[in-house]
Amino acid sequence: MSRLMQIEETPAATPTRPSMEAFLALGFRPLYLAGTVWALVSIALWVYAPQLLEAPLGGVVWHAHEMLWGFIITIAVGFLLTASATWTGFNPLEGRALGALCVLWIIARIGFLAGGMTGFWIATAAELLFFLGAAISLMRVMVKGRSRRNYGLPVLMLALGAADLLYLLAALEGNYALLMRRFDLGLIGMAIVALLIARRVIPFFTMRMVPGLKIPMLTRSGHVQMVFSAFALIAGLLDLPKLMAPALALTGLISLAQLVYWKPGAVARKPMLWILYLGYAFIGIGLLAAATQLSGLLEPGTARGLFARNAAHVHLIGMAGFCVLIIGMLNRTALGHLGRPLALDGSMLANHYLMVLAVVLRLAALWPSAATQHLLHLAAAAWILSMGLYLWRFGPMLIRPRPDKPLVVPAPVAAAATSR
């Protein structure tokens, strides 16, 4: 586990010049860059120019799809394609193969945005091939590196691709209730991935940055959490909301209990860490909100009924949870992989705080009022500034070789031993 975030990259003689070889050396480089660019562009389109979003994947349907599958899951794929190299000792994708995967992603984004049935089906095929390619690449190195504990990740990647297809087919039917059920499948599937990754890396990052601090890995509670979340996913697939609700509630409660054991007071003055704790906490809170919504215990139209709306748990999990975690991980993992000091400068701190501000404003806008539209616009502006600052700071690094000497990749057998 001590080598969790150490990855070898190809050295270069001219570290100050952009290099396609370096850019396509590891999955996080092109996919972090592409994902953050799209996060900025897609929110700008959704909030400020929604008239450009045409059927069959238009309006809020396009927005929901592009936030989950076009941004959040894209960043997760970039992380997994990178971290799996350390877990196994083998790089799953690099060079032309990684470039081809990114081209599929670009085709999907253009096709869904262009509108029309031809563009829709081309985009759908490209996106499914993107998930299939990522899953095959991950499974290949997991098997090659004998990383048995990670065999489930490629399967989850395929499940996210399947949920994507189900969502897209529901969009063609125009059935909003079915669409939201299938969106929840993708949301919960991504929650399983996020909980699994965060439960490993947050204690690791924290113990490295806080000298002398010991945090339990909570492996047993993590296994229970995965069982309940997988049960919730199956119940959702079978359209059994009364069974899905308690499973989600228990998954969320375990997440919040784990945070207590991770000693949050020790990271209160470390923004690189508390941003991860905050995102993990909101995934737990969002899962509880999703359970409340599915249970049908609260009536819409009341103060408590706010949580009876789909938008509540979607934004608590998707924005306050995933996106807060993502901005923290984008900074932390990029610094580590690019050979930079693990310290936040002013622009990195600013993108943290701007993301938190965007979340606060967006959640405030969930309550209908005369200020709702203004809050949405302000939330979008804070989001765009957050992503823009990340691109301004890290864009030049992501397209260049790391300036220091590459770290040694652990031998496959040794790496596999730490990841079993």
C-alpha positions in Angstrom: 0.0 0.0 0.0 3.0 2.3 0.6 3.5 2.4 -3.2 -0.2 3.1 -4.0 0.4 6.4 -5.9 3.9 5.8 -7.3 3.9 5.3 -11.0 6.8 5.3 -13.5 6.6 7.6 -16.5 8.8 7.9 -19.5 11.7 10.3 -18.9 12.6 13.0 -21.5 15.6 15.1 -22.2 13.6 18.3 -22.6 11.2 18.4 -19.7 10.0 22.0 -20.5 8.6 21.1 -23.9 5.2 19.4 -24.6 5.5 15.8 -25.5 2.9 13.5 -27.0 4.8 10.5 -25.6 4.6 11.9 -22.1 1.0 13.0 -22.6 -0.1 9.4 -23.5 2.2 7.7 -21.0 -0.5 7.1 -18.4 -4.3 7.3 -18.4 -4.7 10.2 -16.0 -2.9 12.7 -18.3 -5.3 12.8 -21.2 -8.5 11.8 -19.3 -8.0 14.3 -16.4 -7.4 17.0 -19.0 -10.4 16.0 -21.2 -12.7 15.4 -18.3 -12.1 18.8 -16.7 -12.3 20.6 -20.0 -15.7 18.9 -20.6 -16.9 19.7 -17.1 -16.3 23.4 -17.7 -17.8 23.4 -21.2 -20.8 21.2 -20.4 -21.9 23.2 -17.4 -21.5 26.4 -19.4 -23.7 25.0 -22.1 -26.4 23.7 -19.7 -26.7 26.8 -17.7 -26.0 29.6 -20.1 -27.0 28.1 -23.5 -29.4 25.2 -23.0 -31.1 26.0 -26.4 -28.1 24.4 -28.1 -28.9 21.0 -26.6 -31.0 19.1 -29.0 -32.9 15.8 -29.0 -32.8 12.9 -28.7 -30.3 13.6 -25.8 -31.3 17.2 -25.0 -32.0 19.4 -22.0 -31.7 17.9 -18.5 -31.3 14.4 -20.0 -28.1 15.5 -21.7 -26.9 17.4 -18.7 -27.4 14.4 -16.3 -25.7 12.0 -18.8 -22.7 14.2 -19.5 -22.1 15.0 -15.8 -22.1 11.3 -14.7 -20.8 9.4 -17.7 -19.0 12.2 -19.6 -17.2 13.8 -16.6 -17.4 11.9 -13.3 -16.9 8.4 -14.7 -14.3 9.6 -17.1 -12.1 10.9 -14.3 -12.6 7.6 -12.5 -11.4 5.7 -15.6 -8.3 8.0 -15.8 -7.5 7.3 -12.1 -8.0 3.5 -12.4 -5.9 3.2 -15.6 -3.1 4.9 -13.7 -3.4 3.4 -10.2 -3.7 -0.1 -11.7 -0.2 0.2 -13.1 1.1 0.5 -9.5 -1.2 -2.2 -8.1 -0.1 -4.7 -10.8 3.3 -3.5 -12.0 1.9 -3.2 -15.6 0.7 -0.2 -17.5 -2.8 -1.0 -18.9 -2.9 1.6 -21.6 -0.3 3.9 -23.1 0.6 5.5 -26.5 -1.6 4.9 -29.5 -3.9 2.5 -27.6 -4.6 5.2 -25.0 -5.0 7.8 -27.7 -7.6 5.6 -29.5 -9.5 5.3 -26.2 -9.6 9.1 -25.9 -10.7 9.5 -29.5 -13.7 7.2 -28.7 -14.5 9.5 -25.8 -14.3 12.6 -28.0 -16.6 11.0 -30.6 -19.1 10.3 -28.0 -19.1 13.9 -26.6 -19.5 15.4 -30.1 -22.2 12.9 -31.2 -24.4 13.4 -28.1 -24.0 17.2 -28.4 -24.7 17.3 -32.2 -28.2 15.9 -31.9 -30.1 13.7 -34.4 -30.4 10.0 -34.4 -27.2 9.4 -36.5 -25.1 11.3 -34.1 -26.8 9.6 -31.1 -26.1 6.1 -32.3 -22.5 6.9 -33.3 -21.9 8.4 -29.9 -23.5 5.5 -28.2 -21.3 3.0 -30.0 -18.2 5.0 -29.3 -19.0 5.4 -25.6 -19.7 1.7 -25.1 -16.4 0.8 -26.9 -14.7 3.3 -24.5 -16.0 1.4 -21.4 -15.3 -2.0 -23.0 -11.8 -0.9 -23.9 -11.1 0.4 -20.4 -12.6 -2.7 -18.7 -10.5 -5.1 -20.9 -7.3 -3.1 -20.3 -7.9 -3.2 -16.5 -8.8 -6.9 -16.4 -5.7 -7.7 -18.5 -3.3 -6.2 -16.0 -5.2 -7.4 -13.0 -4.9 -11.0 -14.2 -1.3 -10.5 -15.4 -0.3 -8.9 -12.0 -2.4 -11.4 -10.0 -4.2 -8.5 -8.3 -7.1 -10.6 -7.2 -8.7 -8.1 -4.9 -9.2 -5.7 -7.8 -10.9 -8.2 -10.2 -14.2 -6.5 -9.4 -13.2 -3.1 -10.8 -13.3 -4.1 -14.5 -16.6 -5.8 -13.9 -17.9 -2.6 -12.3 -16.6 -0.7 -15.4 -18.7 -2.9 -17.6 -21.7 -2.4 -15.3 -21.3 1.3 -15.6 -21.3 0.9 -19.4 -24.4 -1.2 -19.3 -26.2 1.3 -17.1 -25.2 4.0 -19.6 -26.8 2.0 -22.4 -30.0 1.5 -20.4 -30.1 5.2 -19.7 -29.7 6.1 -23.3 -32.4 3.7 -24.4 -34.8 5.1 -21.8 -34.0 8.6 -23.1 -35.2 7.5 -26.5 -38.5 6.2 -25.0 -39.1 9.5 -23.3 -40.1 7.8 -20.0 -38.9 10.1 -17.2 -39.6 7.7 -14.4 -37.7 4.9 -16.2 -34.9 7.4 -17.1 -34.4 8.3 -13.4 -34.4 4.7 -12.3 -31.7 3.9 -14.8 -29.7 7.1 -13.9 -29.8 5.9 -10.3 -28.2 2.6 -11.5 -25.3 4.5 -12.9 -25.1 6.8 -9.8 -25.1 3.9 -7.4 -22.6 2.0 -9.6 -20.3 4.9 -9.5 -20.8 5.2 -5.7 -19.5 1.7 -5.3 -16.4 2.5 -7.3 -15.9 5.8 -5.4 -16.4 4.2 -2.0 -14.0 1.4 -2.8 -11.2 3.7 -4.1 -11.7 6.4 -1.4 -11.7 3.8 1.4 -8.2 2.8 0.3 -6.6 6.1 -0.6 -8.0 8.5 2.0 -6.4 6.6 5.0 -3.2 6.2 3.0 -2.9 9.8 2.0 -3.8 10.9 5.6 -1.2 8.8 7.3 1.5 10.0 4.8 0.7 13.7 5.4 0.1 13.6 9.2 3.2 12.2 10.9 2.5 9.6 13.6 -1.2 9.3 12.8 -2.5 5.7 12.6 -5.8 5.0 10.8 -7.5 1.6 10.6 -8.2 0.4 7.0 -11.6 -1.0 8.1 -11.4 -3.8 5.7 -14.3 -5.8 7.2 -16.7 -2.8 7.3 -15.6 -2.1 3.7 -16.6 -5.6 2.6 -20.0 -5.2 4.3 -20.4 -1.8 2.7 -19.7 -3.3 -0.8 -22.3 -6.1 -0.2 -25.0 -3.7 0.7 -24.2 -1.3 -2.2 -24.1 -4.2 -4.6 -27.5 -5.4 -3.2 -28.9 -1.9 -3.7 -27.7 -2.0 -7.4 -29.4 -5.3 -8.0 -32.6 -4.2 -6.3 -32.6 -1.1 -8.5 -32.1 -3.2 -11.6 -35.1 -5.3 -10.6 -37.1 -2.1 -9.8 -37.5 -3.0 -6.1 -37.2 0.4 -4.4 -38.4 -0.8 -1.0 -35.4 -3.2 -0.9 -33.1 -0.7 -2.5 -33.8 2.0 0.2 -32.6 0.1 3.3 -29.5 -1.2 1.5 -28.6 2.4 0.4 -29.2 3.7 4.0 -26.9 1.0 5.5 -24.2 1.8 2.9 -24.4 5.5 3.7 -24.4 4.9 7.5 -21.3 2.7 7.2 -19.6 5.5 5.2 -20.3 8.1 7.9 -19.1 5.7 10.6 -15.9 5.1 8.8 -15.2 8.8 8.7 -15.2 8.9 12.5 -12.5 6.2 12.7 -10.5 8.2 10.2 -10.0 11.0 12.8 -11.3 14.0 10.8 -10.0 16.4 13.5 -6.5 15.6 12.4 -7.0 17.0 8.9 -9.0 20.1 9.8 -6.0 22.4 8.8 -5.0 20.3 5.7 -7.1 21.3 2.7 -5.6 18.5 0.6 -7.1 16.0 3.0 -10.3 17.6 4.4 -11.6 18.0 0.8 -11.5 14.2 0.5 -13.2 13.7 3.8 -15.9 16.2 2.9 -16.6 14.5 -0.4 -16.7 11.0 1.2 -19.1 12.4 3.9 -21.5 13.8 1.3 -21.6 10.5 -0.6 -22.8 8.9 2.7 -25.3 11.7 3.3 -26.5 11.5 -0.3 -27.1 7.7 0.0 -29.2 8.4 3.0 -31.2 11.0 1.0 -31.6 8.5 -1.8 -32.9 5.9 0.6 -35.4 8.5 2.0 -36.6 9.3 -1.5 -37.0 5.7 -2.5 -38.8 4.8 0.7 -41.7 7.2 0.0 -41.9 8.3 3.6 -41.7 12.0 2.9 -44.3 13.9 1.0 -43.2 16.6 -1.6 -44.2 20.1 -0.9 -43.0 20.3 2.7 -39.6 21.4 4.1 -38.6 17.8 4.7 -40.2 16.9 1.4 -37.2 18.5 -0.3 -35.5 15.1 0.1 -38.4 13.4 -1.7 -37.2 14.9 -4.9 -34.8 13.1 -7.2 -32.7 16.2 -7.5 -31.8 16.2 -3.8 -29.9 12.9 -3.7 -28.6 13.3 -7.2 -26.8 16.5 -6.3 -25.8 15.4 -2.9 -24.1 12.3 -4.2 -23.1 13.5 -7.6 -22.0 17.1 -6.9 -21.3 17.4 -3.2 -19.9 13.8 -3.1 -18.2 12.8 -6.3 -17.2 16.3 -7.6 -15.8 17.5 -4.2 -13.8 14.2 -4.1 -12.7 14.6 -7.7 -11.3 18.1 -7.3 -9.3 16.9 -4.3 -8.1 13.8 -6.2 -7.3 15.8 -9.3 -4.9 18.0 -7.4 -3.4 15.3 -5.1 -2.9 12.6 -7.7 -1.7 14.8 -10.4 0.9 16.4 -8.1 2.1 13.0 -7.1 2.3 11.5 -10.6 3.9 14.6 -12.1 6.7 14.6 -9.5 5.7 17.8 -7.9 5.8 18.7 -4.1 2.6 17.5 -2.3 1.6 21.1 -1.4 -1.3 23.3 -2.6 -0.5 26.7 -4.1 -2.9 29.6 -4.2 -4.6 28.5 -7.4 -5.1 24.9 -6.1 -6.6 26.2 -2.9 -8.8 28.4 -4.9 -10.2 25.6 -7.0 -11.0 23.7 -3.8 -12.9 26.6 -2.3 -14.7 27.5 -5.5 -15.9 23.9 -5.9 -17.2 23.9 -2.3 -18.9 27.3 -3.1 -20.5 25.8 -6.2 -21.9 22.9 -4.2 -23.3 25.2 -1.5 -25.0 27.4 -4.1 -26.3 24.5 -6.1 -27.8 22.8 -3.1 -29.3 26.1 -2.0 -31.0 26.3 -5.4 -32.8 23.0 -4.8 -35.3 24.9 -2.6 -37.7 26.7 -5.0 -37.6 30.5 -4.6 -37.2 33.7 -6.5 -33.5 33.4 -6.2 -33.2 29.9 -7.7 -32.1 31.0 -11.1 -29.5 33.4 -9.7 -28.2 30.7 -7.5 -27.9 28.4 -10.4 -25.9 30.9 -12.4 -23.6 31.7 -9.5 -23.0 28.0 -8.9 -22.2 27.5 -12.6 -19.8 30.5 -12.4 -18.0 29.1 -9.4 -17.8 25.6 -11.0 -16.4 27.1 -14.2 -13.8 29.1 -12.3 -12.8 26.0 -10.3 -12.3 23.9 -13.4 -10.6 26.8 -15.2 -8.1 27.3 -12.5 -7.3 23.5 -12.5 -6.7 23.6 -16.3 -4.6 26.8 -16.0 -2.4 25.3 -13.3 -2.2 21.6 -14.4 -2.8 21.8 -18.2 0.8 22.7 -19.0 2.1 19.9 -16.6 -0.2 17.2 -18.1 1.2 17.7 -21.6 4.9 17.7 -20.5 7.2 15.1 -19.0 7.7 15.2 -15.3 10.8 17.2 -14.3 12.3 14.8 -11.9 13.7 11.3 -12.4 11.0 8.6 -12.8 10.2 6.6 -9.8 10.8 2.9 -10.1 7.8 0.7 -10.8 7.6 -2.2 -8.3 8.2 -5.6 -9.8 4.9 -7.3 -10.8 5.1 -9.9 -8.1 5.9 -7.4 -5.4 3.2 -5.0 -6.6 0.7 -7.8 -6.8 1.4 -8.8 -3.2 0.5 -5.3 -2.0 -2.7 -5.2 -3.9 -4.2 -8.7 -3.1 
